[in-house]
Amino acid sequence: MSLFLSYIILGLSLSAPVGPINAAQLDKGLKKGFWHAWLFGLGAVTADILYMVLVYLGVVHFLSTPFMQTFLWLFGAFVLIYTGIESVISAGKVTVSSDKKDDSLLSSMMSGFLMSLSNPMTILFWLGIYGSVLVKTAADYGTGDLLLYSAAVIFGVLLWDFAMAGMASTFRKFLSHRGIAFISVISGLSLIGFGIYFGLRAIKLLFF
C-alpha cells in the first residue's frame, strides 16, 4: 500500500510544476467555472495516458527523432501562442458570471487534450519519467505490477486536476471582474512565453 501511495504522490508531483497546462486550466476555471476547468484537465490527462501507452509500447522512440521533435516544437509553439493571444484579447470581455453557450464542456475537454498532445514537453516528460518508472518497476516487481502502479500515477494526476479545477472555480467566486481579467492576461502571457520558448527550441533544432 505504501508503494502504491508513493506512485500516487509521483503523479501529483509530475502535475504540480507550473506549465502551460496548469496556466490554461486556471484561466479556463476563472472564465467558465469548475466543470470546464476539470474537463480541460481531464482532456490533458487523456493525452498523458496516450503517451504513457506509447512509452509502454516503445512507439515513442519514433517521436524522439529530430524531424518529429522539430515538428512537435513548432506545432506546440503555434498552439500555445494562439491560445495565449486569444486569452489576452478576451480578458476584458470576461465577467464572473460568464458562461458562454457556444463553449461546450466537450470543447473544453478537447482543447485540454490538444494542448497536452501538442506539448513536446509532455512527450519528453513521460519518456524520461515514466520510462524510468517502467524500468524500475519491471526490474523490482515484474511486469505484472506495471498496470497497477501506472494506474496509481494516473490517479495522482487526476487528483491534481480536480484540485486545480476546484481552486480556479473558488477564486472565480471571490475575484472581481478586474481581478479575473488581470489573471487571464497573466495566464495568456505565460502561454505566449512558453510558445516562444518552444519556437526557439524548434529553430535551434533546425539551424544549429
N, CA, C and O of each residue as an XYZ file, in Angstrom:
832
protein
N       0.824     -1.205      0.000
C       0.000      0.000      0.000
C       0.866      1.265      0.000
O       0.563      2.237     -0.693
N       1.951      1.237      0.790
C       2.829      2.407      0.848
C       3.475      2.672     -0.507
O       3.685      3.823     -0.890
N       3.794      1.584     -1.239
C       4.370      1.733     -2.572
C       3.350      2.327     -3.539
O       3.678      3.181     -4.363
N       2.097      1.856     -3.423
C       1.021      2.381     -4.264
C       0.833      3.876     -4.006
O       0.668      4.656     -4.944
N       0.859      4.270     -2.733
C       0.723      5.684     -2.375
C       1.892      6.493     -2.903
O       1.715      7.646     -3.296
N       3.081      5.912     -2.919
C       4.245      6.643     -3.421
C       4.094      6.948     -4.909
O       4.556      7.989     -5.375
N       3.451      6.048     -5.662
C       3.227      6.292     -7.086
C       2.120      7.331     -7.291
O       2.158      8.085     -8.263
N       1.143      7.378     -6.391
C       0.131      8.439     -6.446
C       0.795      9.793     -6.215
O       0.499     10.767     -6.907
N       1.695      9.842     -5.234
C       2.433     11.080     -4.949
C       3.295     11.467     -6.146
O       3.449     12.650     -6.451
N       3.858     10.463     -6.825
C       4.629     10.735     -8.039
C       3.754     11.413     -9.089
O       4.179     12.375     -9.728
N       2.529     10.911     -9.267
C       1.603     11.524    -10.216
C       1.281     12.964     -9.859
O       1.225     13.833    -10.729
N       1.065     13.215     -8.545
C       0.828     14.584     -8.079
C       2.041     15.468     -8.357
O       1.900     16.611     -8.793
N       3.218     14.936     -8.103
C       4.453     15.703     -8.288
C       4.691     16.024     -9.764
O       5.193     17.098    -10.094
N       4.330     15.096    -10.647
C       4.514     15.326    -12.076
C       3.592     16.428    -12.589
O       3.932     17.136    -13.536
N       2.426     16.571    -11.961
C       1.433     17.542    -12.425
C       1.607     18.923    -11.813
O       1.155     19.917    -12.381
N       2.261     18.989    -10.652
C       2.298     20.233     -9.891
C       3.123     21.357    -10.503
O       2.707     22.510    -10.393
N       4.284     21.097    -11.150
C       5.082     22.215    -11.667
C       4.285     23.121    -12.590
O       3.482     22.652    -13.397
N       4.514     24.434    -12.464
C       3.796     25.407    -13.283
C       4.210     25.243    -14.734
O       5.399     25.246    -15.054
N       3.237     25.102    -15.597
C       3.487     24.945    -17.022
C       2.286     25.427    -17.807
O       1.342     25.954    -17.219
N       2.296     25.261    -19.124
C       1.192     25.758    -19.948
C      -0.157     25.125    -19.627
O      -1.188     25.790    -19.722
N      -0.163     23.847    -19.247
C      -1.433     23.170    -18.950
C      -2.059     23.756    -17.690
O      -3.250     24.065    -17.678
N      -1.268     23.913    -16.631
C      -1.795     24.485    -15.389
C      -2.272     25.922    -15.598
O      -3.314     26.318    -15.076
N      -1.501     26.702    -16.365
C      -1.881     28.093    -16.626
C      -3.199     28.165    -17.393
O      -4.074     28.971    -17.076
N      -3.327     27.305    -18.411
C      -4.548     27.303    -19.222
C      -5.741     26.784    -18.425
O      -6.856     27.276    -18.594
N      -5.518     25.798    -17.560
C      -6.614     25.261    -16.751
C      -7.102     26.304    -15.742
O      -8.305     26.435    -15.513
N      -6.178     27.035    -15.148
C      -6.556     28.105    -14.231
C      -7.365     29.169    -14.952
O      -8.374     29.654    -14.440
N      -6.914     29.525    -16.142
C      -7.634     30.519    -16.948
C      -9.032     30.027    -17.302
O      -9.999     30.786    -17.244
N      -9.131     28.759    -17.667
C     -10.431     28.176    -18.030
C     -11.381     28.174    -16.828
O     -12.566     28.474    -16.973
N     -10.864     27.836    -15.647
C     -11.698     27.805    -14.449
C     -12.194     29.172    -14.044
O     -13.336     29.319    -13.609
N     -11.335     30.188    -14.185
C     -11.736     31.552    -13.839
C     -12.822     32.068    -14.781
O     -13.726     32.793    -14.367
N     -12.722     31.690    -16.032
C     -13.678     32.188    -17.022
C     -14.979     31.388    -17.050
O     -16.064     31.951    -17.203
N     -14.855     30.067    -16.901
C     -16.014     29.200    -17.136
C     -16.510     28.427    -15.926
O     -17.641     27.940    -15.928
N     -15.686     28.307    -14.894
C     -16.116     27.560    -13.722
C     -15.502     26.172    -13.635
O     -14.668     25.782    -14.451
N     -15.946     25.434    -12.608
C     -15.321     24.154    -12.244
C     -15.361     23.123    -13.362
O     -14.331     22.533    -13.692
N     -16.528     22.896    -13.950
C     -16.670     21.782    -14.886
C     -15.817     21.965    -16.133
O     -15.230     21.007    -16.635
N     -15.749     23.202    -16.637
C     -14.903     23.457    -17.806
C     -13.434     23.239    -17.465
O     -12.692     22.657    -18.256
N     -13.007     23.710    -16.278
C     -11.616     23.539    -15.865
C     -11.292     22.070    -15.644
O     -10.228     21.599    -16.045
N     -12.217     21.334    -15.001
C     -11.977     19.929    -14.708
C     -11.886     19.108    -15.986
O     -11.011     18.251    -16.117
N     -12.797     19.371    -16.939
C     -12.779     18.622    -18.187
C     -11.595     19.016    -19.064
O     -11.080     18.190    -19.817
N     -11.161     20.273    -18.973
C      -9.933     20.675    -19.669
C      -8.758     19.835    -19.151
O      -7.964     19.306    -19.929
N      -8.669     19.726    -17.822
C      -7.610     18.912    -17.222
C      -7.763     17.446    -17.567
O      -6.771     16.747    -17.779
N      -9.015     16.968    -17.624
C      -9.259     15.570    -17.968
C      -8.808     15.286    -19.395
O      -8.267     14.217    -19.680
N      -9.033     16.243    -20.287
C      -8.539     16.090    -21.655
C      -7.025     15.997    -21.694
O      -6.461     15.196    -22.439
N      -6.361     16.832    -20.876
C      -4.901     16.786    -20.805
C      -4.428     15.450    -20.247
O      -3.431     14.898    -20.713
N      -5.145     14.925    -19.241
C      -4.792     13.626    -18.664
C      -4.956     12.514    -19.703
O      -4.174     11.564    -19.727
N      -5.970     12.635    -20.555
C      -6.170     11.640    -21.615
C      -4.963     11.593    -22.544
O      -4.532     10.518    -22.961
N      -4.420     12.773    -22.866
C      -3.207     12.818    -23.688
C      -2.031     12.199    -22.935
O      -1.199     11.511    -23.527
N      -1.966     12.451    -21.613
C      -0.905     11.839    -20.799
C      -0.982     10.311    -20.863
O       0.032      9.630    -21.013
N      -2.206      9.790    -20.747
C      -2.393      8.335    -20.795
C      -1.955      7.791    -22.156
O      -1.331      6.734    -22.243
N      -2.293      8.532    -23.214
C      -1.899      8.111    -24.561
C      -0.381      8.008    -24.669
O       0.145      7.036    -25.212
N       0.319      9.014    -24.151
C       1.779      8.991    -24.208
C       2.364      7.897    -23.314
O       3.388      7.301    -23.647
N       1.711      7.637    -22.181
C       2.161      6.533    -21.326
C       2.062      5.207    -22.065
O       2.952      4.363    -21.966
N       0.976      5.030    -22.804
C       0.804      3.799    -23.585
C       1.879      3.710    -24.666
O       2.438      2.640    -24.905
N       2.168      4.852    -25.326
C       3.191      4.869    -26.367
C       4.565      4.535    -25.799
O       5.348      3.809    -26.413
N       4.846      5.082    -24.606
C       6.120      4.759    -23.946
C       6.170      3.273    -23.640
O       7.190      2.622    -23.867
N       5.073      2.736    -23.128
C       4.999      1.311    -22.787
C       5.238      0.436    -24.017
O       5.909     -0.593    -23.939
N       4.676      0.861    -25.159
C       4.793      0.076    -26.388
C       6.120      0.318    -27.112
O       6.487     -0.423    -28.024
N       6.836      1.373    -26.687
C       8.105      1.686    -27.336
C       7.959      2.548    -28.575
O       8.953      2.886    -29.217
N       6.715      2.911    -28.921
C       6.459      3.704    -30.122
C       7.029      5.114    -29.986
O       7.345      5.758    -30.986
N       7.161      5.591    -28.747
C       7.564      6.967    -28.517
C       8.970      7.254    -29.032
O       9.335      8.417    -29.207
N       9.772      6.201    -29.279
C      11.111      6.429    -29.820
C      11.042      7.077    -31.203
O      11.943      7.821    -31.589
N       9.971      6.793    -31.944
C       9.772      7.447    -33.240
C       9.581      8.948    -33.056
O      10.032      9.748    -33.875
N       8.900      9.323    -31.961
C       8.642     10.738    -31.708
C       9.893     11.485    -31.259
O       9.904     12.716    -31.246
N      10.935     10.767    -30.894
C      12.160     11.414    -30.450
C      13.146     11.659    -31.581
O      14.255     12.135    -31.337
N      12.761     11.341    -32.824
C      13.630     11.616    -33.969
C      13.692     13.125    -34.203
O      12.732     13.827    -33.883
N      14.800     13.646    -34.755
C      14.946     15.093    -34.964
C      13.797     15.726    -35.755
O      13.336     16.815    -35.412
N      13.332     15.045    -36.816
C      12.246     15.598    -37.627
C      10.976     15.770    -36.811
O      10.352     16.831    -36.828
N      10.593     14.695    -36.083
C       9.367     14.755    -35.301
C       9.490     15.751    -34.154
O       8.520     16.436    -33.830
N      10.662     15.844    -33.537
C      10.846     16.807    -32.453
C      10.676     18.230    -32.965
O      10.032     19.057    -32.319
N      11.260     18.512    -34.134
C      11.128     19.856    -34.718
C       9.670     20.175    -35.022
O       9.186     21.264    -34.714
N       8.971     19.212    -35.632
C       7.558     19.411    -35.948
C       6.741     19.651    -34.684
O       5.885     20.536    -34.659
N       6.996     18.873    -33.636
C       6.225     18.987    -32.399
C       6.512     20.301    -31.682
O       5.596     20.921    -31.142
N       7.780     20.736    -31.670
C       8.098     22.035    -31.064
C       7.371     23.154    -31.794
O       6.814     24.047    -31.156
N       7.371     23.117    -33.134
C       6.707     24.166    -33.915
C       5.200     24.144    -33.713
O       4.578     25.191    -33.533
N       4.610     22.945    -33.742
C       3.166     22.833    -33.561
C       2.764     23.263    -32.159
O       1.757     23.947    -31.978
N       3.551     22.862    -31.166
C       3.282     23.272    -29.796
C       3.390     24.770    -29.628
O       2.589     25.378    -28.917
N       4.391     25.381    -30.288
C       4.558     26.839    -30.228
C       3.331     27.540    -30.803
O       2.839     28.513    -30.233
N       2.837     27.033    -31.945
C       1.657     27.641    -32.580
C       0.431     27.559    -31.667
O      -0.279     28.548    -31.485
N       0.187     26.381    -31.098
C      -0.993     26.185    -30.240
C      -0.926     27.097    -29.016
O      -1.922     27.730    -28.666
N       0.234     27.173    -28.362
C       0.361     27.961    -27.134
C       0.283     29.458    -27.407
O      -0.385     30.191    -26.678
N       0.965     29.914    -28.457
C       0.933     31.341    -28.774
C      -0.475     31.769    -29.180
O      -0.955     32.822    -28.761
N      -1.131     30.948    -30.000
C      -2.504     31.262    -30.414
C      -3.440     31.318    -29.207
O      -4.227     32.254    -29.069
N      -3.351     30.312    -28.336
C      -4.209     30.272    -27.148
C      -3.906     31.434    -26.221
O      -4.821     32.030    -25.652
N      -2.626     31.764    -26.064
C      -2.237     32.877    -25.197
C      -2.754     34.202    -25.699
O      -3.281     35.000    -24.924
N      -2.608     34.448    -26.996
C      -3.102     35.699    -27.589
C      -4.616     35.805    -27.433
O      -5.148     36.864    -27.099
N      -5.297     34.689    -27.681
C      -6.756     34.665    -27.530
C      -7.160     34.978    -26.087
O      -8.132     35.697    -25.856
N      -6.415     34.440    -25.117
C      -6.711     34.681    -23.707
C      -6.512     36.145    -23.342
O      -7.323     36.719    -22.615
N      -5.436     36.757    -23.842
C      -5.154     38.158    -23.547
C      -6.217     39.064    -24.169
O      -6.708     39.991    -23.524
N      -6.568     38.787    -25.433
C      -7.545     39.624    -26.146
C      -8.922     39.559    -25.495
O      -9.625     40.565    -25.401
N      -9.301     38.354    -25.043
C     -10.652     38.174    -24.486
C     -10.722     38.466    -22.991
O     -11.795     38.364    -22.398
N      -9.594     38.828    -22.368
C      -9.564     39.020    -20.917
C     -10.555     40.072    -20.452
O     -11.252     39.866    -19.459
N     -10.627     41.190    -21.152
C     -11.515     42.272    -20.737
C     -12.982     41.988    -20.965
O     -13.837     42.711    -20.453
N     -13.294     40.948    -21.726
C     -14.685     40.630    -22.039
C     -15.289     39.622    -21.067
O     -16.472     39.296    -21.161
N     -14.478     39.131    -20.136
C     -14.930     38.082    -19.218
C     -15.545     38.696    -17.973
O     -15.020     39.662    -17.419
N     -16.665     38.125    -17.538
C     -17.279     38.525    -16.278
C     -17.353     37.332    -15.357
O     -17.217     36.192    -15.801
N     -17.568     37.580    -14.084
C     -17.623     36.493    -13.102
C     -18.728     35.507    -13.428
O     -18.583     34.308    -13.190
N     -19.828     36.000    -13.971
C     -20.967     35.126    -14.279
C     -20.913     34.585    -15.697
O     -21.870     33.979    -16.179
N     -19.776     34.812    -16.368
C     -19.655     34.384    -17.760
C     -19.798     32.877    -17.906
O     -19.172     32.100    -17.185
N     -20.636     32.485    -18.856
C     -20.797     31.054    -19.159
C     -21.324     30.919    -20.578
O     -22.512     30.678    -20.793
N     -20.432     31.079    -21.535
C     -20.824     31.133    -22.935
C     -21.482     29.830    -23.377
O     -20.999     28.734    -23.090
N     -22.594     29.983    -24.080
C     -23.337     28.809    -24.512
C     -22.606     28.063    -25.629
O     -22.759     26.852    -25.783
N     -21.782     28.829    -26.432
C     -21.139     28.190    -27.571
C     -19.852     27.471    -27.179
O     -19.223     26.826    -28.019
N     -19.461     27.574    -25.931
C     -18.253     26.896    -25.455
C     -18.688     25.685    -24.630
O     -18.892     25.800    -23.421
N     -18.830     24.538    -25.272
C     -19.372     23.365    -24.611
C     -18.325     22.711    -23.720
O     -17.131     22.991    -23.825
N     -18.799     21.837    -22.841
C     -17.897     21.079    -21.983
C     -16.983     20.189    -22.816
O     -15.814     20.001    -22.479
N     -17.517     19.645    -23.903
C     -16.717     18.788    -24.768
C     -15.578     19.574    -25.416
O     -14.466     19.064    -25.556
N     -15.861     20.817    -25.811
C     -14.809     21.625    -26.428
C     -13.712     21.957    -25.427
O     -12.543     22.052    -25.799
N     -14.079     22.136    -24.154
C     -13.071     22.374    -23.120
C     -12.170     21.146    -22.958
O     -10.952     21.267    -22.824
N     -12.787     19.972    -22.973
C     -12.013     18.736    -22.850
C     -11.096     18.548    -24.053
O      -9.942     18.147    -23.904
N     -11.612     18.839    -25.246
C     -10.809     18.672    -26.454
C      -9.652     19.664    -26.505
O      -8.567     19.334    -26.983
N      -9.885     20.885    -26.009
C      -8.804     21.872    -26.014
C      -7.693     21.449    -25.055
O      -6.515     21.657    -25.346
N      -8.057     20.854    -23.908
C      -7.058     20.338    -22.984
C      -6.275     19.186    -23.596
O      -5.056     19.100    -23.443
N      -6.986     18.299    -24.293
C      -6.341     17.161    -24.954
C      -5.367     17.635    -26.017
O      -4.238     17.150    -26.097
N      -5.815     18.599    -26.846
C      -4.974     19.098    -27.934
C      -3.743     19.817    -27.398
O      -2.641     19.646    -27.920
N      -3.933     20.625    -26.353
C      -2.798     21.373    -25.817
C      -1.757     20.426    -25.224
O      -0.559     20.617    -25.432
N      -2.196     19.423    -24.498
C      -1.251     18.471    -23.920
C      -0.621     17.596    -24.993
O       0.566     17.280    -24.922
N      -1.410     17.206    -25.985
C      -0.913     16.354    -27.064
C       0.142     17.078    -27.886
O       1.107     16.459    -28.337
N      -0.030     18.386    -28.088
C       0.891     19.157    -28.920
C       2.060     19.727    -28.125
O       2.899     20.436    -28.681
N       2.123     19.425    -26.836
C       3.181     19.941    -25.979
C       4.376     18.979    -25.993
O       4.294     17.894    -25.418
N       5.488     19.363    -26.644
C       6.647     18.454    -26.699
C       7.175     18.094    -25.322
O       7.735     17.015    -25.129
N       6.997     19.004    -24.354
C       7.465     18.715    -23.007
C       6.729     17.519    -22.408
O       7.288     16.779    -21.599
N       5.457     17.333    -22.816
C       4.694     16.176    -22.343
C       5.354     14.885    -22.801
O       5.490     13.935    -22.031
N       5.767     14.863    -24.079
C       6.407     13.677    -24.628
C       7.726     13.400    -23.911
O       7.980     12.286    -23.453
N       8.567     14.449    -23.824
C       9.879     14.279    -23.195
C       9.725     13.918    -21.718
O      10.489     13.120    -21.176
N       8.719     14.523    -21.078
C       8.470     14.291    -19.662
C       8.128     12.834    -19.403
O       8.732     12.180    -18.553
N       7.143     12.333    -20.153
C       6.705     10.954    -19.931
C       7.737      9.951    -20.413
O       7.861      8.865    -19.847
N       8.491     10.314    -21.472
C       9.553      9.427    -21.936
C      10.617      9.255    -20.861
O      11.072      8.144    -20.591
N      11.010     10.389    -20.244
C      12.052     10.339    -19.216
C      11.557      9.781    -17.897
O      12.165      8.865    -17.342
N      10.453     10.327    -17.385
C       9.965      9.948    -16.060
C       9.289      8.580    -16.073
O       9.666      7.680    -15.323
N       8.289      8.440    -16.935
C       7.536      7.186    -16.947
C       8.388      6.038    -17.474
O       8.243      4.894    -17.044
N       9.290      6.361    -18.422
C      10.189      5.331    -18.928
C      11.038      4.746    -17.816
O      11.228      3.532    -17.739
N      11.549      5.620    -16.952
C      12.366      5.143    -15.832
C      11.514      4.379    -14.810
O      11.981      3.414    -14.204
N      10.254      4.821    -14.624
C       9.340      4.108    -13.720
C       9.077      2.688    -14.233
O       9.056      1.730    -13.460
N       8.876      2.570    -15.558
C       8.655      1.250    -16.155
C       9.849      0.324    -15.903
O       9.695     -0.829    -15.501
N      11.029      0.865    -16.150
C      12.233      0.051    -15.990
C      12.395     -0.390    -14.536
O      12.669     -1.558    -14.258
N      12.223      0.559    -13.612
C      12.397      0.257    -12.188
C      11.363     -0.760    -11.709
O      11.695     -1.725    -11.022
N      10.107     -0.526    -12.084
C       9.032     -1.412    -11.623
C       9.198     -2.820    -12.193
O       9.020     -3.812    -11.485
N       9.542     -2.897    -13.482
C       9.725     -4.204    -14.113
C      10.890     -4.962    -13.478
O      10.831     -6.180    -13.308
N      11.956     -4.222    -13.128
C      13.139     -4.857    -12.541
C      12.888     -5.316    -11.108
O      13.353     -6.379    -10.698
N      12.141     -4.497    -10.343
C      11.953     -4.792     -8.921
C      10.756     -5.706     -8.633
O      10.793     -6.518     -7.708
N       9.696     -5.563     -9.436
C       8.448     -6.258     -9.087
C       7.891     -7.126    -10.207
O       6.932     -7.869    -10.000
N       8.485     -7.034    -11.389
C       7.973     -7.813    -12.506
C       6.959     -7.025    -13.315
O       6.423     -6.022    -12.843
N       6.698     -7.469    -14.513
C       5.811     -6.738    -15.417
C       4.350     -6.804    -14.980
O       3.546     -5.978    -15.412
N       3.997     -7.753    -14.145
C       2.599     -7.887    -13.722
C       2.087     -6.706    -12.931
O       0.885     -6.441    -12.931
N       2.980     -5.981    -12.250
C       2.562     -4.838    -11.435
C       2.596     -3.514    -12.185
O       2.233     -2.480    -11.625
N       3.024     -3.529    -13.441
C       3.156     -2.281    -14.193
C       1.822     -1.553    -14.326
O       1.749     -0.335    -14.161
N       0.768     -2.313    -14.626
C      -0.544     -1.706    -14.815
C      -1.049     -1.064    -13.526
O      -1.600      0.036    -13.548
N      -0.858     -1.753    -12.411
C      -1.317     -1.242    -11.117
C      -0.625      0.069    -10.763
O      -1.283      1.036    -10.376
N       0.690      0.106    -10.891
C       1.424      1.305    -10.498
C       1.265      2.429    -11.525
O       1.345      3.607    -11.174
N       1.043      2.072    -12.785
C       0.732      3.086    -13.798
C      -0.606      3.748    -13.467
O      -0.759      4.961    -13.612
N      -1.575      2.939    -13.019
C      -2.876      3.478    -12.618
C      -2.730      4.410    -11.414
O      -3.442      5.409    -11.308
N      -1.806      4.081    -10.507
C      -1.567      4.941     -9.344
C      -1.030      6.296     -9.778
O      -1.426      7.323     -9.227
N      -0.128      6.311    -10.766
C       0.410      7.572    -11.289
C      -0.710      8.409    -11.894
O      -0.810      9.608    -11.636
N      -1.546      7.770    -12.697
C      -2.665      8.484    -13.329
C      -3.636      9.009    -12.283
O      -4.161     10.113    -12.426
N      -3.882      8.231    -11.234
C      -4.776      8.669    -10.165
C      -4.232      9.937     -9.500
O      -4.991     10.851     -9.176
N      -2.916      9.982     -9.303
C      -2.300     11.180     -8.747
C      -2.475     12.379     -9.650
O      -2.733     13.484     -9.173
N      -2.338     12.173    -10.963
C      -2.537     13.252    -11.938
C      -3.986     13.743    -11.895
O      -4.239     14.946    -11.965
N      -4.934     12.809    -11.780
C      -6.356     13.169    -11.714
C      -6.678     13.945    -10.439
O      -7.509     14.853    -10.460
N      -6.028     13.597     -9.332
C      -6.227     14.346     -8.088
C      -5.787     15.795     -8.252
O      -6.461     16.717     -7.793
N      -4.648     15.985     -8.911
C      -4.165     17.359     -9.142
C      -5.130     18.115    -10.057
O      -5.407     19.295     -9.838
N      -5.636     17.430    -11.076
C      -6.603     18.034    -11.996
C      -7.829     18.531    -11.233
O      -8.298     19.647    -11.460
N      -8.343     17.700    -10.330
C      -9.513     18.059     -9.530
C      -9.202     19.249     -8.617
O     -10.015     20.162     -8.471
N      -8.006     19.225     -8.001
C      -7.618     20.311     -7.097
C      -7.480     21.629     -7.849
O      -7.911     22.670     -7.354
N      -6.885     21.597     -9.035
C      -6.711     22.818     -9.830
C      -8.057     23.391    -10.256
O      -8.268     24.603    -10.208
N      -8.974     22.505    -10.678
C     -10.305     22.957    -11.095
C     -11.049     23.575     -9.918
O     -11.697     24.611    -10.063
N     -10.955     22.938     -8.747
C     -11.607     23.473     -7.551
C     -11.025     24.810     -7.135
O     -11.765     25.714     -6.746
N      -9.702     24.950     -7.212
C      -9.051     26.201     -6.838
C      -9.447     27.327     -7.787
O      -9.744     28.438     -7.349
N      -9.452     27.038     -9.082
C      -9.798     28.059    -10.070
C     -11.245     28.522     -9.914
O     -11.528     29.719     -9.967
N     -12.159     27.569     -9.720
C     -13.570     27.935     -9.593
C     -13.838     28.672     -8.277
O     -14.735     29.512     -8.211
N     -13.064     28.362     -7.229
C     -13.204     29.076     -5.960
C     -12.738     30.524     -6.092
O     -13.409     31.447     -5.631
N     -11.574     30.711     -6.729
C     -11.076     32.069     -6.975
C     -12.090     32.872     -7.780
O     -12.259     34.073     -7.569
N     -12.759     32.195     -8.699
C     -13.725     32.847     -9.577
C     -14.866     33.494     -8.787
O     -15.391     34.539     -9.170
N     -15.242     32.845     -7.668
C     -16.365     33.346     -6.875
C     -16.007     34.614     -6.101
O     -16.880     35.424     -5.791
N     -14.716     34.783     -5.791
C     -14.314     35.890     -4.926
C     -13.613     37.021     -5.665
O     -13.486     38.124     -5.132
N     -13.156     36.760     -6.888
C     -12.440     37.795     -7.622
C     -13.403     38.730     -8.342
O     -14.483     38.320     -8.770
N     -13.003     39.974     -8.468
C     -13.784     40.941     -9.230
C     -13.517     40.745    -10.720
O     -12.637     39.977    -11.109
N     -14.285     41.447    -11.542
C     -14.086     41.400    -12.993
C     -12.651     41.789    -13.349
O     -12.022     41.166    -14.205
N     -12.148     42.817    -12.689
C     -10.791     43.295    -12.974
C      -9.756     42.250    -12.559
O      -8.758     42.056    -13.254
N      -9.989     41.575    -11.427
C      -9.059     40.550    -10.968
C      -8.997     39.372    -11.918
O      -7.914     38.870    -12.218
N     -10.162     38.923    -12.398
C     -10.200     37.815    -13.349
C      -9.516     38.206    -14.652
O      -8.776     37.414    -15.236
N      -9.771     39.445    -15.109
C      -9.145     39.914    -16.340
C      -7.625     39.960    -16.199
O      -6.899     39.592    -17.122
N      -7.151     40.414    -15.038
C      -5.710     40.507    -14.802
C      -5.056     39.125    -14.830
O      -4.025     38.937    -15.476
N      -5.662     38.146    -14.122
C      -5.102     36.793    -14.092
C      -5.174     36.162    -15.484
O      -4.280     35.413    -15.878
N      -6.244     36.471    -16.227
C      -6.377     35.943    -17.574
C      -5.254     36.464    -18.472
O      -4.705     35.726    -19.290
N      -4.926     37.741    -18.306
C      -3.823     38.328    -19.080
C      -2.500     37.666    -18.703
O      -1.702     37.322    -19.575
N      -2.270     37.487    -17.399
C      -1.034     36.847    -16.938
C      -0.939     35.421    -17.474
O       0.123     34.993    -17.926
N      -2.059     34.682    -17.422
C      -2.074     33.313    -17.949
C      -1.778     33.306    -19.439
O      -1.007     32.481    -19.929
N      -2.406     34.242    -20.158
C      -2.179     34.339    -21.603
C      -0.728     34.654    -21.932
O      -0.146     34.058    -22.838
N      -0.146     35.593    -21.192
C       1.256     35.954    -21.421
C       2.192     34.787    -21.113
O       3.197     34.590    -21.797
N       1.852     34.011    -20.072
C       2.692     32.856    -19.750
C       2.614     31.813    -20.860
O       3.618     31.182    -21.189
N       1.420     31.626    -21.443
C       1.278     30.689    -22.555
C       2.082     31.166    -23.761
O       2.731     30.366    -24.436
N       2.037     32.470    -24.029
C       2.827     33.032    -25.132
C       4.313     32.820    -24.864
O       5.074     32.482    -25.771
N       4.719     33.021    -23.613
C       6.117     32.810    -23.247
C       6.561     31.375    -23.487
O       7.630     31.134    -24.048
N       5.730     30.415    -23.057
C       6.041     29.007    -23.312
C       6.078     28.731    -24.817
O       6.925     27.979    -25.297
N       5.150     29.349    -25.556
C       5.118     29.149    -27.009
C       6.378     29.674    -27.682
O       6.922     29.028    -28.578
N       6.846     30.846    -27.252
C       8.084     31.406    -27.803
C       9.271     30.487    -27.491
O      10.142     30.263    -28.332
N       9.280     29.968    -26.270
C      10.347     29.027    -25.883
C      10.329     27.794    -26.783
O      11.376     27.339    -27.245
N       9.128     27.255    -27.029
C       9.012     26.096    -27.912
C       9.510     26.436    -29.317
O      10.206     25.643    -29.951
N       9.138     27.644    -29.798
C       9.572     28.068    -31.127
C      11.088     28.179    -31.216
O      11.685     27.788    -32.219
N      11.709     28.710    -30.172
C      13.164     28.830    -30.146
C      13.833     27.455    -30.159
O      14.871     27.259    -30.792
N      13.214     26.507    -29.446
C      13.756     25.145    -29.450
C      13.682     24.542    -30.860
O      14.600     23.843    -31.290
N      12.581     24.819    -31.577
C      12.441     24.315    -32.949
C      13.497     24.933    -33.851
O      14.103     24.231    -34.660
N      13.727     26.242    -33.725
C      14.736     26.928    -34.530
C      16.127     26.375    -34.247
O      16.942     26.210    -35.154
N      16.381     26.092    -32.970
C      17.672     25.526    -32.582
C      17.896     24.152    -33.241
O      18.997     23.844    -33.697
N      16.831     23.336    -33.283
C      16.938     22.016    -33.904
C      17.124     22.139    -35.409
O      17.826     21.335    -36.021
N      16.484     23.158    -36.010
C      16.546     23.311    -37.465
C      17.884     23.828    -37.966
O      18.396     23.374    -38.989
N      18.451     24.794    -37.224
C      19.601     25.523    -37.773
C      20.892     25.362    -36.973
O      21.945     25.815    -37.423
N      20.840     24.736    -35.810
C      22.070     24.643    -35.003
C      22.378     23.198    -34.626
O      23.373     22.935    -33.951
